[in-house]
Amino acid sequence: MTPNTTDVLVIGGGPAGTTFGHLAAQRGWQVTLLEKDKHPRFHIGESLLPMNLPIFERLGILDEVKDIGVPKLGADFTIANSNGRHETFYFSKALGESPDHAFEVRRSEFDQLLFEHCKAAGVNASEGTKVTHVERLESGSHRVTAVDTDGEEVIWETRFLVDASGRDTFMSSRNGWKKRNPKHASAAVFAHYRGVKRRAGENQGNISLYWFDHGWIWMIPLRDDIMSIGAVCYPDYIKSRREPLDEFLLNTLHRIISIRGRMRGAEAVTPAQATGNYSYLSDRMFGPGFLMIGDAFAFIDPVFSSGVYLAMNGAERGVDVAEAWLTASEGAYRKACRKYERETHKGLATFSWFIYRFTSPVMRYMFRKPRNTFRVVQGVVSMLAGDVYSNRAVRRRLLLFKTLYSVACMFNWRSVRAAWKVRRPKNQAELQEGALSSE
Ligand SMILES: Cc1cc2nc3c(=O)[nH]c(=O)nc-3n(C[C@H](O)[C@H](O)[C@H](O)COP(=O)(O)OP(=O)(O)OC[C@H]3O[C@@H](n4cnc5c(N)ncnc54)[C@H](O)[C@@H]3O)c2cc1C
């Protein structure tokens, strides 16, 4: 079969792939994007960050995201069964220039919007086309084999390859580069409900986060009176499940008095779904003529709603890497890759530091009773807004917050140690998908 040829081929039409494709096509490259599903399709990851908004502007989609989204002014945090009171962190309090709001979206609508704009930008994008095989050629190009919905094989030869296959981790799984994160073994169970009580007034679009004994819970308000609710739980708790998944989720939610109150009279509109073993990192991020972006490279716990932003930000920066391969010397390409790697790790590390400590008693206390000493709380709000890359004032405040946290831990070492014992991953097998099936 004579292969089709292209400058850039992208595997996957989620936020990372479509952003990359859109911007690479805008720079004049011939781009092909292959997506195995058909939009609109369900996807989890519905709460966006303020720092997404400048990217939407650059893609020319901000008004359309506004039309499908619920405005989100901040995030509120509650310790389950304490006194039910919550603390709200408003994005308007952030340091620097980050926008004062974000949006909550149904990913089926959001991803379809991104995909359509990507096509309109000139990308040759196909749905229902699953990439099955990738081979590196001596010329430095890649040969990509895909199968469409009729079972027909299509072959492409591409000068640059981008893996944006999300949690399918096409390249890192096939090449044995994918490493589970031993520091963060947990699992999520989630569903959509109708009729859940929202926060009052202008706060009605805010995401709510609850700490409870077995992990944490999110509530994300979507349009048409739908609330996305999920519980991210420790292995021991998930392992204790005896009932079907829907019941397990509801029983978990009903453990928390203030959630029970908000859910009175609510009904589930989707079956509960689960995902396990879900923090990982790939040993490699790039190589000769290829780059991995978004969840295809790494996935971190979604407590700070960072996934879509990290994916789109990485895609934007990744276009420079592709351009270096297509136009510049090998040395310039290597330099572009190293810069990309540094920035990517910076974003992941900033969120990860907070994620690993999120359920510790000291962190709970600091989030529930924030004191804005030296504007550290504003630094934390900037992190919540996604301003994690280049703002020095933010990075200084985060450093200070970490110091205050360490000092507080020294004074409370007994409770810190007890909490660590509960959440440490004793046995990775505890989180195998079997423990999470809907039966
Ligand atoms: C429980 C949970 C809650 C989350 N909550 C949030 C949140 O509130 N906010 C947030 O920002 N993020 C959240 N995330 C993370 C978010 O979902 C991801 O980070 C984000 O979707 C990453 O985008 P992506 O484009 O890299 O991958 P994806 O969105 O997964 O897109 C990858 C695409 O590649 C396609 N694909 C895969 N394999 C192939 C193949 N072989 N051939 C062709 N196509 C292929 C897939 O069909 C998919 O469309 C959450 C994640 C989880 C698990």
The ligand as an SDF file (V2000), in Angstrom:
LIG
                    3D

 53 58  0  0  0  0  0  0  0  0999 V2000
  -11.1590   10.9690   37.6070 C   0  0  0  0  0  0  0  0  0  0  0  0
  -10.5540   12.0970   36.8250 C   0  0  0  0  0  0  0  0  0  0  0  0
  -10.9840   13.3980   37.0200 C   0  0  0  0  0  0  0  0  0  0  0  0
  -10.4080   14.4580   36.2960 C   0  0  0  0  0  0  0  0  0  0  0  0
  -10.8230   15.7320   36.5060 N   0  0  0  0  0  0  0  0  0  0  0  0
  -10.2410   16.7510   35.8330 C   0  0  0  0  0  0  0  0  0  0  0  0
  -10.6990   18.0870   35.9680 C   0  0  0  0  0  0  0  0  0  0  0  0
  -11.6340   18.3720   36.7000 O   0  0  0  0  0  0  0  0  0  0  0  0
  -10.0580   19.0520   35.2760 N   0  0  0  0  0  0  0  0  0  0  0  0
   -9.0220   18.7780   34.4300 C   0  0  0  0  0  0  0  0  0  0  0  0
   -8.4580   19.6970   33.8330 O   0  0  0  0  0  0  0  0  0  0  0  0
   -8.6060   17.5270   34.2440 N   0  0  0  0  0  0  0  0  0  0  0  0
   -9.1900   16.5100   34.9030 C   0  0  0  0  0  0  0  0  0  0  0  0
   -8.7890   15.2340   34.6800 N   0  0  0  0  0  0  0  0  0  0  0  0
   -7.6650   15.0100   33.7430 C   0  0  0  0  0  0  0  0  0  0  0  0
   -8.1160   15.1670   32.2860 C   0  0  0  0  0  0  0  0  0  0  0  0
   -9.1520   14.2760   32.0210 O   0  0  0  0  0  0  0  0  0  0  0  0
   -6.9340   14.8900   31.3690 C   0  0  0  0  0  0  0  0  0  0  0  0
   -5.7540   15.3970   31.9300 O   0  0  0  0  0  0  0  0  0  0  0  0
   -7.1190   15.4840   29.9670 C   0  0  0  0  0  0  0  0  0  0  0  0
   -8.2410   14.9530   29.3340 O   0  0  0  0  0  0  0  0  0  0  0  0
   -5.8450   15.2200   29.1210 C   0  0  0  0  0  0  0  0  0  0  0  0
   -6.0460   15.5370   27.7710 O   0  0  0  0  0  0  0  0  0  0  0  0
   -5.3010   14.6990   26.6370 P   0  0  0  0  0  0  0  0  0  0  0  0
   -5.6740   15.3360   25.3380 O   0  0  0  0  0  0  0  0  0  0  0  0
   -3.8900   14.5110   26.9860 O   0  0  0  0  0  0  0  0  0  0  0  0
   -5.9540   13.2360   26.7170 O   0  0  0  0  0  0  0  0  0  0  0  0
   -7.4570   12.8060   26.4080 P   0  0  0  0  0  0  0  0  0  0  0  0
   -8.3910   13.8790   26.7280 O   0  0  0  0  0  0  0  0  0  0  0  0
   -7.6730   11.5020   27.0740 O   0  0  0  0  0  0  0  0  0  0  0  0
   -7.4730   12.5880   24.8310 O   0  0  0  0  0  0  0  0  0  0  0  0
   -6.7850   11.5090   24.2430 C   0  0  0  0  0  0  0  0  0  0  0  0
   -7.5190   11.1060   22.9710 C   0  0  0  0  0  0  0  0  0  0  0  0
   -6.7370   10.1440   22.2690 O   0  0  0  0  0  0  0  0  0  0  0  0
   -7.5980    9.1720   21.7080 C   0  0  0  0  0  0  0  0  0  0  0  0
   -6.8080    7.9480   21.4730 N   0  0  0  0  0  0  0  0  0  0  0  0
   -6.2590    7.1310   22.3970 C   0  0  0  0  0  0  0  0  0  0  0  0
   -5.5880    6.1270   21.7960 N   0  0  0  0  0  0  0  0  0  0  0  0
   -5.7090    6.3100   20.4640 C   0  0  0  0  0  0  0  0  0  0  0  0
   -5.2520    5.5970   19.3160 C   0  0  0  0  0  0  0  0  0  0  0  0
   -4.5400    4.4640   19.4260 N   0  0  0  0  0  0  0  0  0  0  0  0
   -5.5700    6.0640   18.0880 N   0  0  0  0  0  0  0  0  0  0  0  0
   -6.3080    7.1930   17.9430 C   0  0  0  0  0  0  0  0  0  0  0  0
   -6.7930    7.9060   19.0040 N   0  0  0  0  0  0  0  0  0  0  0  0
   -6.4870    7.4760   20.2340 C   0  0  0  0  0  0  0  0  0  0  0  0
   -8.6650    9.0030   22.7780 C   0  0  0  0  0  0  0  0  0  0  0  0
   -9.8570    8.4500   22.2280 O   0  0  0  0  0  0  0  0  0  0  0  0
   -8.8490   10.4480   23.2680 C   0  0  0  0  0  0  0  0  0  0  0  0
   -9.8750   11.1270   22.5730 O   0  0  0  0  0  0  0  0  0  0  0  0
   -9.3890   14.1760   35.3560 C   0  0  0  0  0  0  0  0  0  0  0  0
   -8.9960   12.8560   35.1290 C   0  0  0  0  0  0  0  0  0  0  0  0
   -9.5620   11.8280   35.8530 C   0  0  0  0  0  0  0  0  0  0  0  0
   -9.1220   10.4150   35.5900 C   0  0  0  0  0  0  0  0  0  0  0  0
  1  2  1  0
  2  3  1  0
  2 52  2  0
  3  4  2  0
  4  5  1  0
  4 50  1  0
  5  6  2  0
  6  7  1  0
  6 13  1  0
  7  8  2  0
  7  9  1  0
  9 10  1  0
 10 11  2  0
 10 12  1  0
 12 13  2  0
 13 14  1  0
 14 15  1  0
 14 50  1  0
 15 16  1  0
 16 17  1  0
 16 18  1  0
 18 19  1  0
 18 20  1  0
 20 21  1  0
 20 22  1  0
 22 23  1  0
 23 24  1  0
 24 25  2  0
 24 26  1  0
 24 27  1  0
 27 28  1  0
 28 29  2  0
 28 30  1  0
 28 31  1  0
 31 32  1  0
 32 33  1  0
 33 34  1  0
 33 48  1  0
 34 35  1  0
 35 36  1  0
 35 46  1  0
 36 37  1  0
 36 45  1  0
 37 38  2  0
 38 39  1  0
 39 40  1  0
 39 45  2  0
 40 41  1  0
 40 42  2  0
 42 43  1  0
 43 44  2  0
 44 45  1  0
 46 47  1  0
 46 48  1  0
 48 49  1  0
 50 51  2  0
 51 52  1  0
 52 53  1  0
M  END
$$$$
